[in-house]
Amino acid sequence: MNIVEILQEDYQRFPVDQHYDLYADKVYFKDPLNEFRGINKYKAMIRFMGTFFQNIKMDLHEIYREQNIIHLKWTLNWTTPLPWQPRIAIPGRTELTLDENQKIISHVDYWNCSRWDVVKQHIFPKR
């Protein structure tokens, strides 16, 4: 299996049983809420999501590779453990940069909504 096929499978079962060996030890991660380096911090973030949020689902809409960049388009959904259990949806995209050894050295997420839009989903959930 090539890296794109492995990533497709990882996104289908996210956040369980991810192939962390695809990532460099000093992988750079950035999204609208976080920015850090290191595979251990990356694992801890994914573990937190899987522990805190309920019914996480990552819908992968598109994945393709252009030279050393893998592009992904997705929607991340979860239920936040609040009394009214809002269902949250964040549409977005990811750019993964590969080094010469085909390890992911950079994972940058872009949301197609603002952080405020995510807060509003918690306050005014859609029924």
C-alpha positions, 0 to 999 in steps of 0.5 A: 500500500502507498502512503495515500492509501494508508492515509485514506484508511487512517481517516476512515477510522480516525482517531483509532489506530492511526499510522504514526510511523508515517510521521517524522519525529519532529513533525510540525502541526498547525491548525486554527487552535494549535501549533507545535512540533513533535510526534508525541504532542501529535499523538497526545492531541489525537488521543485527547480528541478520541477521549474527550469528544464523542462519536468522532467521524472524519469524512474524507472527501478528496485525497491526492498527491502532488510531488511532495505534498498530499492534499486532503479535503474533509469534514470532521464531526463530533458530539461535544459532551455538554448536557445538550450534546451539540453535534459539531461539524468542521469542514476543512482541508489538510496539506501534508508535506513529505521529506525525501524519506516519504515521512510526513514532516508537516501537517497543516489544517485549514478550516473552512469556517471560523473558530467563532462558527465552531463556538456558535455550533455549541451555543446554537446547535442545529436540530 
